[in-house]
Amino acid sequence: MVVASIDSLECSGDWASASATVAGRDEGSQPFAEVFLLQRDGDIWVLKARETACGTFSPGGPRPTDAQVPADLWEAVCLTS
């Protein structure tokens, strides 16, 4: 898999959300959209698992109190598949 394009990038404090188009290396593969969550750790950005950073929530429910993702990024990062 390769990142074909970065379609959007949003930052909030030490967190960032990147929406990218990802494609396979095979010529016939279909590209697809993917959301990546990153957290700054010193001078580097670390890929974070949305399943963990988004907290424990129920579909349709509010942002959970155990969410690590900032509130202004939470909906775009955590409610997308």
Secondary structure, 3 states (H helix, E strand, C coil): CEEEEEEEEEEECCEEEEEEEEECCCCCCCCEEEEEEEEEECCEEEEECHHHHCCCCCCCCCCCCCCCCCHHHHHHHHCCC
